[in-house]
Structure formats: C-alpha cells, structure tokens
Amino acid sequence: MVSHFLTLSAFFDATNIGEDLFRSHLAANIKPLLWIEHFIPRGIRDRYKSPWWMEYFISGGIWDQYKYQDTIVELLSLLLLQGVNIGSVESRFSLHPLVTDWLKLRIDQKDRQKYVIEATTVLKSYVHMQDKEKLSLQTKLDALSHVDMCLRNGREYLQELDRSKISSLRDSAFAFASLYQSHCRYQDAEAMYQQALMGYEKALGPEHTSTLRTVNSLGNLYSNQGKLAEAEAMHQRALMGYEKALGPKHTSALRTVNSLGILYRKQGKLAEAEAMYKRALIGKEKALGPDHKLTLNTVHNLGILYSDQGKLAEAEAMYQRALIGYEKALGPEHTSTLNTVHNLGILYSDQGKLAETETMYQRALMGYEKALGPEHTLTLNTVHSLGNLYSDQGKLAEAEAMYQRALMGKEKALGPEHTSTLNMVNNLGILYSKQGKLAEAEAMYQRALMGYEKALGPKHTLTLNTVHNLGILYFDQGKLAEAEAMYQRALTGAQEG
C-alpha cells in the first residue's frame, strides 16, 4: 500500500504534495455511500469504495491524518522523501528529483500509464472539491502545478491510448479547464475544454448532456476572452441541445438562456439580453420558485441590465427584490446578499446618491471582510469601488489609498496578470492622470495594456479602452503623433469588433 502511494506521488508535482490531494479523493469516492449504502446493489456499491491503497490511511471509514503523518515521517526517515511539513490542518511532503525519476523508471510503460490515469483522477477529485473563489493564490498555484505535471505525464506516457474511451480523462480535462479558466489561463483552458469536448462527442455523442455542458462552458470562456461571436455559437448549440434532450424548461436549458443574456449584454444587445433574462426568470420561477437562489440570480442580472439601460428605477426594484430574497433565503451576511448590496451601491452612485453609495459599499465591505477576510477578491472589489467613489468626489488621496490596497490584494490573491488586477492597474493610471502624475500614469497604462493583450488579445474592449486612455495621456503630454496612433488603433479595433 505504501509503495503504491509513494509511486503515485511521483506523478504529481513532487516538489509540494499536500495531504488534501488524497483526502479529497477519498471523500469523492465514499460520499455517495454516506446514507444510501444499504440501498445500492453490491456491484454498484463496490465502485464507490475507497481505493484499496487508501485503507492504510483510514480509521472508522474516514481519513486519519495521524496515520498519514506517521507514514510520511517514516518515509522521510528512510530517505525516500526530501522534506516533510507537518501541519495541524494539512501535512505536505516533497520528493527528491532522483527519487521521482527512480519511482517512474522502475515500473514498465503499462504501469506508468495506469499511474498517470490514477494521478489525473485523484487530482480531478481534488479540483472538484474546491471552491475556486475561496482558494488562496498559493493553493491555486499548487493545484495548477499538479495539473501541469499530470498533463505533461499524459503527453509522455498516454500518446498511444484513445483518451476518449477513458471516462476519468474526459472528466479530468473538463475539471482542469475550469481551474485554468479561473486563473485566466485562457489558452490552456480552451485546449482542455476542446479535449473534453472531443472525448465526450466521440464516446457519448454530440447531444449528450456532458457534451452540452462542455459546449456551454466553452461559450463562457469565449465570452471572457471577448470572442463574443464564438461564444454565441457555443451557447446557441448548447441551448438547442438542452431543449431537445431535456426540454426548454429544464434548469440546464434555463442556465444557458441566462448565459445568453449575459453575452447579449456584453454585445450591447440589451433588448435581446432582456428577453433572455425574462425567459430564464419565468422558467426558474415556475421550476424552482420565486425565492430560489437561481431565480434570484436572474433577478439580480436583470437589475444589472436595467442599470445599463439607464432604467434606474427598474434596476433598483430588481436589486431590492434580490436583496430581500437573499436576506430571507441565505441571510444578511451571505456573499450573494453582499453582492447585491454592492451593486446597489453602484446604482446609487449612478443616481448621484453618494451618501447612500458609501453606506452600501461600507456594508458590503464589512460583510465581505467578516465572511471572507480582507484579502478575498470580493472584498477587494468593494475596496476598488470605494476608490472609484472617492475619485468621483475629488478625494484623490483617499482614492489612491483604496486603489493601492485593492491592487496589492489582487496581485497577491490572483496574480499580477489577472484581468481583475489589470483593471485596478488601469484605474490607477486614470487616477495618476487626474493627479498630474503623468509618468506614473503612463507606466500603469503600459502595464495594463501588455497584460490585457496577453490575457485577452489586442482587440478586446478592455485592451482598446486602455489604448484610448494612452491616447488621452499622450495628448495631455503634447505627444500628438503617439496620441493619434493610439486613437487610430482604438477606433479601428472598435469598428472591427
């Protein structure tokens, strides 16, 4: 058992292997049996039993962290591990590169393939069990390093296999794509979604719900990348498939309708977006009830849309309905409630109600800090909004303090190249321009532009907005030729988009 565990570990990123990798895999395998074990036929029940080698780390049917700790300490004493870090929540270890290579080379090619598939499956369980929005940056980076290693092993050892026939590899590709997308590694995410899609189409057919789920996720990815035409094609395909397979009123179809509403809003097709949101709302109210969280999500989205349309009274009504519903269903400190509070603050800002705006932002900020901590991205988004408010009020020093706090937090939580971080960099450029700090403004704009071009491409609206801001800055600096080049680039990009 220990030999299998040690060899399996060599197929992850061996520099930092956390206990949660294996604990999550155990939970994923035994969870279906928690209350219905005695009602499942034995043949099916056996599929959900923990992997045989994990019995070494289990006591009374649950994970035993002390057995795990004893095992890795013993392996360290035998010089099979390079380092061990025993923690109260999670223990970690590392393998020496030479030991890693030896563990892989001592088995034949067929066994290497089995270990690659098993490691990939274990990692898929770990990714599925995580709330990606609550992960620290370091945890995300650790998970990404394991994904990168599993994919590298797959390219090296699984070339001769038809991956579409191995269900765990299809599901893993989908899970890994989702993780890549959450960290703005969009090209890697697209490659994984495409791999999952090809596998599902070949094994299950183009109209299977797993295939359609992947199609819809590709649509969301393309939407995030600014590839709005490609996103629409994916969402339309998913919607037609769901309507045929499950019916137009199924929640999966309605979720896709909601995604189309979000897409149409991004495209500026506000009437079409409203039609999608209203269709989704009517369907969810009927299928789930008016107070269900998914129903309230669409109510909230309608509030955002009405705000975009300048229908501020209607937007406020939607936000208030969503807020009352969330407070009743989820409580006043739930993040969905706080999201609506935050958006109400934005609405009040649009209405010129700056005192009410600050009240909403402060409530959201206090709630996020309590529920999620001061460094969570939702907390930092509200800090960012407070910076915007102070900037609008002419309180430029206070605005700069908020922007700097948000930027430092997002760099730590998301990394320096995440689009949310880049948004903050761009806004700092705007603030520095207002303060007359033109050199600092140019540095911020250039950083934001390089980041947007890398993450989203040269023709994305966020990229072009920063190009336009640079044009304004160059004009203010008297660099008229550079300003004209930026304006022309922004104009051409907008016309082509």
Buried (B, 14 or more C-beta within 10 A) or exposed (E): EBEBBBBBBBBBBBBBBBBBBBBBBBBBBBEBBEEEEEEBEEEEBEEBEBBEBBEBBBEEEEBBBEEBBEBBBEBBEEEBBBEBEBEEEBBBBBBBEEBBEBBBEEBEEEEBBEBBBBBBBBBBBBBBBBEBEEBEBEBBBBBBBBBBBBBEBBEEBBEEBEBBEBBBBBBBBBBBBBBBBBBBBBEBBBBBBBBBBBBBBBBBEEBBBBBBBBBBBBBBBBBBBBBBEBBBBBBBBBBBBBBEBBEEEBBBBBBBBBBBBBBBBBBEBBEBBBBBBBBBBBBBBEBBEEBBBBBBBBBBBBBBBBBBBEBBEBBBBBBBBBBBBBBEBBEEEBBBBBBBBBBBBBBBBBBEBEEBBBBBBBBBBBBBBEBBEEBBBBBBBBBBBBBBBBBEEEBBEBBBBBBBBBBBBBBBBBBEBBBBBBBBBBBBBBBBBBBEBBEBBBBBBBBBBBBBBBBBBEBBBBBBBBBBBBBBBBBEBEBEEBBEBBBEBBBEBBEEE
